Amino acid sequence: MSEEFFVTRRDAGDAVVLQVNGVVDIITAPSLATHIDVALSGTPAVLVIDLTEVDFLSSAGITVLVEVHRLTENSPTSLRVAADGSATSRPLRIVGLDEFIDLYPTVAEALDGRQS
């Protein structure tokens, strides 16, 4: 388990994928928000936030996702989150984020827009 936090950006056609690694907490959430703001400045058709390599997602990280949803819900950008497992998808479902943010188990499914 790596606690080192970093974000890698990958362009996939008209989509931007932000792969997040490590721990998303009160210390690292502002950095994640900055990466997201930069990605959104280009108004991609799809923004995929890949949390599949995240070891821990705190309430600060969840707050960032809620804010991104607010920024994108009336924009041309479709927000999709790839999250799988107890560290990410479980807390997102517990707090009800899956009610208004599209969650996918993999980046490939998020890019395709297919919900399982």
Buried (B, 14 or more C-beta within 10 A) or exposed (E): EEEEBEBEEEEEEEBBBBBBBBBBBEEBBEBBBEBBEEBBEEEBEBBBBBBBBBBBBBEBBBEBBBBBBEBBEEEEBBBBBBBBEEBBBEBBEEEEBBEEBBBBBBBEBBBEEEEE
